[in-house]
Amino acid sequence: MATTVEEQASLVRKLKEDPNFGPSHADTKAAIVSLKALKLANAPAGPPAKQKFSLKVPKGTKDWSDKDMILREKIFNTITRVFKSHGGVTIDTPVFELREILAGKYGEDSKLIYDLKDQGGEICSLRYDLTVPFARWLAMNTNIEKIKRYHIAKVYRRDQPAMTKGRMREFYQCDFDVAGQYDSMVPDAEVLRILVEILNALEIKDFTIKLNHRKILDGIFEICGVPEDKIRTISSAVDKLDKSPWSEVRKEMIEEKQLEPAVADKIGEYVVLNGDETLLSKLQGDDKLSSNKRAAEGMSDMATLFTYLRALDVLPRIKFDLSLARGLDYYTGLIYEAVTPLSSGKVLQTNETKKQVDADADRSEDDSVGVGSIAAGGRYDNLVGMFTGKKTGIPCVGISIGVERVFSLLKARETAARNNETEVFVMAIGKTGLLEDRMRVCTELWAAGIKTEFLYKKKPNLRQQFDAAEKGGVPVGVILGEQEIQDGTVKIKPLGTGESNEGETVKRSEMVGKIRQLLTSLDG
Amino acid sequence: MATTVEEQASLVRKLKEDPNFGPSHADTKAAIVSLKALKLANAPAGPPAKQKFSLKVPKGTKDWSDKDMILREKIFNTITRVFKSHGGVTIDTPVFELREILAGKYGEDSKLIYDLKDQGGEICSLRYDLTVPFARWLAMNTNIEKIKRYHIAKVYRRDQPAMTKGRMREFYQCDFDVAGQYDSMVPDAEVLRILVEILNALEIKDFTIKLNHRKILDGIFEICGVPEDKIRTISSAVDKLDKSPWSEVRKEMIEEKQLEPAVADKIGEYVVLNGDETLLSKLQGDDKLSSNKRAAEGMSDMATLFTYLRALDVLPRIKFDLSLARGLDYYTGLIYEAVTPLSSGKVLQTNETKKQVDADADRSEDDSVGVGSIAAGGRYDNLVGMFTGKKTGIPCVGISIGVERVFSLLKARETAARNNETEVFVMAIGKTGLLEDRMRVCTELWAAGIKTEFLYKKKPNLRQQFDAAEKGGVPVGVILGEQEIQDGTVKIKPLGTGESNEGETVKRSEMVGKIRQLLTSLDG
């Protein structure tokens, strides 16, 4: 990489002169931008020259603050509590990985990965999810054969954003995964229990968990006559059934993916099926499907799972849905996603021509876009093995909760809350302002673990101080005057009560105790 | 950007053919790597071909898990508690910013910024600190005139790593900043109080907070005869005095930065000075310095500050140190950093020739590298104005705590702790394993908010279950047998006591209450 202004300028000249790299070419543009940045960075300090630049965050990202931030932290705390309640321990991995670690894990979605620029050294990309980094971590830490790990962190996807619906390019995932060799479907069932506990704790209304099994799906494709090398791509097409009608998906299978129409029609008979446990009995009665090895394994897993889901009181939320396919390559068994009535957008008319859309444009106003699934996951038994190179890696099953989408559902019914936790505001009466005395009182309160503020003004009047305290919703005031300083006392007064009393005078040595009492009584 | 394998392959061919872009050229290399990645991403799914790749994290980054993770979370919680105790509210900004937002803010360190690849669309870089994004946020949110905000998040620097000393390329910063127009030095003093409270709460031994003032420093440079356009670069040289002796720094000033030797020598007389408040009186008695406008303003600020630091009981930790300069461009007033005896490495011999070092190599074993400052900050009154374009932006002062460096100090005296919080382990006696009954008991306990685990095995023996519970340090066991199921009871037994009693039999309806009692008594 060019590191000096001169080197970069020379690179830009070369790029401009080369017929293959005209000024409209992206590489040339990037080089020019770098040159400008380098010039700026190397410019002598002092008052900055007037620059033209956009004062904004990158597309698909946003700042979080104030009450949104408090709601988001509340969501994190609820999720963390449930994760810990099931024995979860947490890990943290870097936000970027060596690019080769991510390669070949995400199927058609790989094009959405953010790459870091090659600045000399390793080639890296921002993580696309928390699952592949977890598998990489397991493969590196060979002493760990089993773990229940949770991880709450940001992931990155260069997807078309719809911000107010929680579809973003930078977003948090909250993942819980169970790694290790266990008896069939036991951890899978607990992961679904965890999901239900979290969505209940967050008071998400009317959610449903759609279940399917990759082996049943693959068995269906097999008996319908899908060639082995087309199974994953046909599976991706099926996954679009939550947004598009069957006629559209069928068209994609035949026209884009060159499937025989008769094969597509047979698939169509299966993937429209959904229901409760009884659907499983129905499928088990289908001789052709039952005699397919993969499908039979999948159906046996499902039967075991339904037994456990009953014991774990999860069954009422479950819908067995053969149209659920999940896009990612790495799933090998059970797959699931949680949806609400707001998950899917309005279905587009089948005869509507697809509009050419700007991939950077926000689609929040597009009615065909819903908030999507609010959580999703499944079993992936071979991902760790892809890193260790061993045939049998560590089998895993997990769930990922999309916090931004949950947030967009909860924000509508958010109740107003304070945005800070300050308990005491220390004020002065009189013309001198008593700044150093206020500081000394604050210092005593901080030392006692009491959350305290004061006004950053040498000589504030009492009104200003009351206003600042009440604006912040602070429950207790401590008031100082010359007389109190002389007497070694302070006045303590509950705030926001509308009462105009002067407060109670207490000795400085009793101040902390009195305030603690008052805070407890106000809490109750 | 090329998005298909064919387009990328054609780009690689062009680059290889072009004499200016031989295969050793970084752009060519990057294009070849992209081609490989595209090929991989577009490869048909199914069992992956055997790949050669390094199973590791990018240089300068690390995974966190187990007891390290618990210690780190404890540090975060302590810091957050103190931030909130002073009225702090939190915000979150994207991990990458438009590149132009970061340009021209970091002086010589700009070369350490990580850039994202241009994949079409906006040009972005990973954030280098949390201060510039905060200033950008303030500039965008014009309704906010004052705020005490804290932000705990990862930042990125392509610096030479020394992992075990907490010098990393991806690391957490914990920032507290006060923005707004206030009476002089009041928020500055509280920020220093916050720093002292945090380092005390973390039980960091023997820390010192070095203070200086940019205006005093600039005044010194001015009266010594440093040309105005060299002030920032000479300031950067002075900043190296914590690692290098004066003779080295003097050499850099004269040889690299073309300063007159006589000017350098005059600077040398000032920057070796450090001490307590009395140093300020000494400087105030220096007629030449006192008659310099900038220096006089700085000294007046310092006098005010010392008064407040006394009221806030912070003074014993303070050292006024004229050699402290801080590298970043954006500071305009008070600057400070917290150091411990382990902060600086051993000073290199002055006659030692500088070794050519590999920038990617880890320097953990290099004795000349210390853990560095564990916290640093200062006042930056013009940064927000650089974004709004207005002359008077929002003045700010803040502190940034380097958690990884704090971590490396605390890890040495870390005491063993459990790595999970599980309270109850549910087990079965007998050959049938009672898996669904165990699940039902767990479900009751989870519903009651009790952290519970069970063994993911259909028919485990009692030994396996006790081992799993005791390995995890779980304090209470709930034991089920056929008899208990029939009677509607369970056995409850404290674990890890060494006692071999069978436990207490209680009714299922009383189980939750009994366990809560037991957990409370074990806590006490």
Contacts between the chains, C-beta under 8 A, distances in Angstrom:
chain1	res1	chain2	res2	distance
A	1	B	26	5.4
A	3	B	111	6.5
A	14	B	20	5.3
A	18	B	18	6.8
A	18	B	20	7.4
A	20	B	14	5.4
A	20	B	18	7.5
A	26	B	1	5.4
A	26	B	118	6.0
A	26	B	120	6.6
A	27	B	27	7.4
A	27	B	118	7.8
A	29	B	118	7.5
A	30	B	118	4.3
A	30	B	123	6.9
A	33	B	99	7.1
A	33	B	123	5.3
A	36	B	103	8.0
A	37	B	99	5.9
A	37	B	100	7.2
A	37	B	103	5.0
A	40	B	103	4.3
A	40	B	104	4.5
A	41	B	103	6.0
A	41	B	104	6.1
A	41	B	106	7.6
A	41	B	110	3.8
A	41	B	111	7.5
A	42	B	110	8.0
A	43	B	104	6.5
A	44	B	229	5.4
A	44	B	232	7.4
A	45	B	107	6.7
A	45	B	231	7.8
A	45	B	232	4.0
A	45	B	329	5.1
A	46	B	228	7.9
A	46	B	229	7.6
A	46	B	232	7.7
A	47	B	382	7.9
A	48	B	104	6.1
A	48	B	386	5.3
A	50	B	389	6.8
A	51	B	100	7.4
A	51	B	104	7.8
A	53	B	98	7.3
A	53	B	100	4.2
A	53	B	101	7.1
A	54	B	98	6.5
A	54	B	100	7.6
A	55	B	101	7.9
A	55	B	136	6.9
A	55	B	139	5.8
A	55	B	140	5.6
A	55	B	387	5.7
A	55	B	388	7.8
A	56	B	98	7.0
A	56	B	140	7.0
A	57	B	93	7.3
A	57	B	94	5.4
A	57	B	97	7.1
A	57	B	98	7.6
A	58	B	94	6.2
A	58	B	96	6.0
A	58	B	97	7.0
A	58	B	98	6.0
A	58	B	122	5.4
A	58	B	124	5.2
A	59	B	121	6.9
A	59	B	122	6.3
A	61	B	94	3.7
A	61	B	96	7.5
A	62	B	94	7.3
A	63	B	91	6.4
A	63	B	92	6.9
A	63	B	93	5.1
A	63	B	94	7.4
A	63	B	137	5.5
A	63	B	140	7.6
A	64	B	91	6.3
A	64	B	92	4.1
A	64	B	93	7.8
A	65	B	89	7.7
A	65	B	90	8.0
A	65	B	91	4.1
A	65	B	92	7.6
A	65	B	137	7.6
A	65	B	141	7.7
A	65	B	149	7.9
A	66	B	89	7.3
A	69	B	89	7.6
A	69	B	90	5.8
A	69	B	91	6.3
A	69	B	92	6.5
A	72	B	92	7.8
A	73	B	90	7.6
A	84	B	420	7.5
A	84	B	421	5.0
A	84	B	451	6.0
A	85	B	446	5.8
A	85	B	449	6.9
A	85	B	450	7.5
A	85	B	451	4.6
A	85	B	452	7.1
A	86	B	446	7.2
A	86	B	451	7.5
A	86	B	452	7.4
A	86	B	453	6.9
A	87	B	420	5.5
A	87	B	422	4.6
A	87	B	451	7.0
A	87	B	452	7.7
A	87	B	453	4.1
A	87	B	472	7.2
A	88	B	420	7.3
A	89	B	65	7.7
A	89	B	66	7.3
A	89	B	69	7.5
A	89	B	419	5.2
A	89	B	420	5.0
A	90	B	65	8.0
A	90	B	69	5.7
A	90	B	73	7.6
A	91	B	63	6.5
A	91	B	64	6.3
A	91	B	65	4.1
A	91	B	69	6.3
A	92	B	63	7.0
A	92	B	64	4.1
A	92	B	65	7.6
A	92	B	69	6.5
A	92	B	72	7.8
A	93	B	57	7.3
A	93	B	63	5.1
A	93	B	64	7.8
A	94	B	57	5.4
A	94	B	58	6.2
A	94	B	61	3.7
A	94	B	62	7.3
A	94	B	63	7.4
A	94	B	170	5.2
A	95	B	95	6.1
A	95	B	154	6.3
A	95	B	156	8.0
A	95	B	170	6.5
A	96	B	58	6.0
A	96	B	61	7.5
A	96	B	170	7.7
A	97	B	57	7.1
A	97	B	58	7.0
A	98	B	53	7.3
A	98	B	54	6.5
A	98	B	56	7.0
A	98	B	57	7.6
A	98	B	58	6.0
A	99	B	33	7.2
A	99	B	37	5.8
A	100	B	37	7.6
A	100	B	40	8.0
A	100	B	51	7.2
A	100	B	53	4.2
A	100	B	54	7.6
A	101	B	53	7.1
A	101	B	55	7.9
A	103	B	37	5.6
A	103	B	40	4.2
A	103	B	41	6.2
A	103	B	51	7.9
A	104	B	40	4.9
A	104	B	41	6.7
A	104	B	43	6.4
A	104	B	48	5.6
A	104	B	51	7.7
A	106	B	41	7.7
A	107	B	45	6.2
A	110	B	41	3.6
A	110	B	42	7.9
A	111	B	3	6.9
A	111	B	41	7.0
A	114	B	116	6.2
A	114	B	117	7.8
A	114	B	119	7.2
A	115	B	34	7.8
A	115	B	116	7.1
A	115	B	117	4.1
A	115	B	119	6.4
A	116	B	114	6.2
A	116	B	115	7.1
A	116	B	116	6.0
A	116	B	117	6.2
A	116	B	126	7.8
A	117	B	114	7.8
A	117	B	115	4.1
A	117	B	116	6.2
A	117	B	117	4.6
A	117	B	118	7.4
A	118	B	26	6.0
A	118	B	27	8.0
A	118	B	29	6.9
A	118	B	30	4.0
A	118	B	33	7.3
A	118	B	117	7.5
A	119	B	114	7.2
A	119	B	115	6.4
A	119	B	158	6.5
A	120	B	26	6.5
A	121	B	59	6.9
A	121	B	158	7.9
A	121	B	360	5.8
A	122	B	58	5.4
A	122	B	59	6.3
A	123	B	30	7.3
A	123	B	33	5.1
A	124	B	58	5.2
A	126	B	116	7.8
A	136	B	55	7.0
A	137	B	63	5.4
A	137	B	65	7.5
A	139	B	55	5.9
A	140	B	55	5.6
A	140	B	56	7.1
A	140	B	63	7.6
A	141	B	65	7.6
A	149	B	65	7.9
A	154	B	95	6.3
A	156	B	95	8.0
A	158	B	119	6.5
A	158	B	121	7.9
A	170	B	94	5.2
A	170	B	95	6.5
A	170	B	96	7.8
A	178	B	456	7.6
A	180	B	456	7.6
A	182	B	456	3.6
A	182	B	457	6.8
A	183	B	435	8.0
A	183	B	456	6.0
A	183	B	457	5.1
A	183	B	458	4.7
A	186	B	435	7.2
A	186	B	456	4.1
A	186	B	457	7.4
A	186	B	458	7.5
A	187	B	456	5.2
A	189	B	439	7.4
A	190	B	456	7.7
A	193	B	443	7.1
A	193	B	446	7.4
A	197	B	446	6.3
A	228	B	46	7.9
A	229	B	44	5.8
A	229	B	46	7.2
A	232	B	44	7.6
A	232	B	45	3.8
A	232	B	46	7.2
A	233	B	45	7.7
A	307	B	436	6.7
A	308	B	435	7.7
A	308	B	436	7.0
A	308	B	439	6.2
A	310	B	436	7.8
A	311	B	435	7.8
A	311	B	436	4.0
A	311	B	437	7.7
A	311	B	439	3.9
A	311	B	440	5.2
A	311	B	443	7.3
A	312	B	439	5.2
A	312	B	440	7.8
A	312	B	442	7.7
A	312	B	443	5.3
A	313	B	440	8.0
A	313	B	443	5.3
A	329	B	45	5.1
A	360	B	121	5.8
A	382	B	47	8.0
A	386	B	48	5.5
A	387	B	55	5.8
A	388	B	55	7.8
A	389	B	50	6.9
A	419	B	89	5.2
A	420	B	84	7.5
A	420	B	87	5.5
A	420	B	88	7.3
A	420	B	89	5.0
A	421	B	84	5.0
A	422	B	87	4.6
A	435	B	183	7.9
A	435	B	186	7.2
A	435	B	308	7.7
A	435	B	311	7.8
A	436	B	307	6.7
A	436	B	308	7.0
A	436	B	310	7.8
A	436	B	311	4.0
A	437	B	311	7.7
A	439	B	189	7.4
A	439	B	308	6.3
A	439	B	311	3.9
A	439	B	312	5.2
A	440	B	311	5.3
A	440	B	312	7.8
A	442	B	312	7.7
A	443	B	193	7.1
A	443	B	311	7.3
A	443	B	312	5.3
A	443	B	313	5.4
A	446	B	85	5.8
A	446	B	86	7.2
A	446	B	193	7.4
A	446	B	197	6.3
A	449	B	85	6.9
A	450	B	85	7.4
A	451	B	84	6.0
A	451	B	85	4.6
A	451	B	86	7.5
A	451	B	87	6.9
A	452	B	85	7.1
A	452	B	86	7.4
A	452	B	87	7.7
A	453	B	86	7.0
A	453	B	87	4.1
A	456	B	178	7.6
A	456	B	180	7.6
A	456	B	182	3.6
A	456	B	183	6.0
A	456	B	186	4.1
A	456	B	187	5.2
A	456	B	190	7.7
A	457	B	182	6.8
A	457	B	183	5.1
A	457	B	186	7.4
A	458	B	183	4.7
A	458	B	186	7.5
A	472	B	87	7.2
